Amino acid sequence: MFWAQKTLKDEVACTGIGLHSGKKVNLKLCPAPPNTGIIFRRIDLASRPEIKAHIANVVDGRYATTIGQNKVTISTVEHLLAALLGLGIDNIFVEVDAPEVPIMDGSAAPFVYLIKETGLKIQPVPKRVFVLKKPCIIKEGDRWIYAAPVADGGLRINFTIDFDHPLLKKQTYTFHFSPKRFEKEISRARTFGFLKEVKWLHEQGLARGGSLDNAVVIDEFRVLNKEGLRYKNEFVRHKILDLLGDLSLLGGLLVAKIKAYKTGHALNHKLARYLWQDRHLIKEVSLHPPQTVRHVTQRHYSL
Ligand SMILES: [Zn+2]
């Protein structure tokens, strides 16, 4: 049933801490009607303002992805967005009582568990995807991201990180999108940071909630977390997780093959914005069973 839109069967909720404030944040995921998209709602504010998860509403991409509308913002949305895209959820209301989504363990796995607690409800309306029509590249210094059309459908991401650090020297990973593969290969990969950066952020009053509970922290030589890594190449897998969350801001799955080198949120947003603004580059397609499903998805989705 990949062709159909999906929401949640019922409401689910959890509590975590905000990465920036270090304070408790309550999160509730609620079912939404077909064609709603992903809507955040700040229930700590009197008018309960809504912010649509869309690239046009991205207001900051420095440390995390922040979206905003009418001066109301919500930050650190990318891991939850990756989980929603990863599991194929099209319509949902996300209620939070703070200006940020709880960081949980720094990965998308807690959101995946939360969603699976209630399960998905199929909505008999065709899902929308965005098919890339022409290749394009976004560059900034030595970082770049390249996207090209795919003949056989699906989304493929080949990501390379290359830090001047013995543990992170060069890692490349290729991910062929499917909900099952997302859950297994990507969802558990945590955010990472260098000890000296974490100290600097704390001095600036940022990332107050950041700790070994919600990030992999690395000093000059090693991982400081006692439990070690969840995947040998957890770092590059997390970069793919971030990229999936950022690209989902187009409003659906991007059908393309992507090659990324050392990119982060800001460059990911630049690509999404570029694709969104230049309507010659992407085509919005509604999937119709069964032919389109076969054509667009057969190779990459387990239906
Ligand atoms: Zn991240």
Boltz pocket constraint, residues with backbone or C-beta under 6 A from the ligand:
constraints:
  - pocket:
      binder: B
      contacts: [[A, 78], [A, 79], [A, 106], [A, 191], [A, 238], [A, 242]]
      max_distance: 6.0
